[in-house]
Every structure is written in C-alpha cells, then in structure tokens.
Amino acid sequence: MFCPECKTLMMSSGGQLKCRKCGYIRKIDGNDIMKKERKRTENEITIVDDEDDKINTMPTIQIKCPKCENNLAIWWLRQLRAADESEVRFFRCTECGHTWRQYD
C-alpha cells in the first residue's frame, strides 16, 4: 500500500500501516491482503559450440596463417592456467581451419 499523501510505500507496524516519510498512519482492516506476485520470464539463449561452424559469431582479425598464409582468422580467449595469469589467445584460419595459439 502506498501513502495517499506522499506516495511512499507504507510499512506494517503493530497492526497498522505507517508511512516512514510523512508519518501518515492507517489501521489494517479485514479487506487488506498482502499479495506478492513473481513473474518469471525466460529468454531464449543461443549456445554457440566450438564444433558448430554454421553460426559465424566469432570476431575476426587480420593475421597471417602459419600454414596457408591466409590473412583472416577468427579469434577467442581462454583462461588455461591460473586465474592470476593472462589468457591465451586462439586463432583459427578462415580458409584452411588451422588453429594456433598466442600467449600474451
């Protein structure tokens, strides 16, 4: 219930509703019912697996492939070692599919 005078949420205290801001007091009668509603919405999440090459969502970078010398590769970061050490950057050539890594 909201205060009719200052529109602040009223709190239950000793069988009455009291506004903390302006001090308005209203007794709780039999018609007052506390009601909670929880609405849960589930959003659809697209999971991109490493083997799923049909969806191209990975960022690309211009870098020379050591195998076929193509100049475009996708890249991603992985934490392979301890959390206090830097990540490892992986590259996969868009032409031949060769994968290599670079330590920072």
HELIX and SHEET records of a PDB file:
SHEET    1   A 3 MET A  10  SER A  13  0                                        
SHEET    2   A 3 GLN A  16  CYS A  19 -1                                        
SHEET    3   A 3 ILE A  25  LYS A  27 -1                                        
SHEET    1   B 4 THR A  60  ILE A  61  0                                        
SHEET    2   B 4 ALA A  73  ARG A  78 -1                                        
SHEET    3   B 4 VAL A  88  CYS A  93 -1                                        
SHEET    4   B 4 THR A  99  TYR A 103 -1                                        
END                                                                             
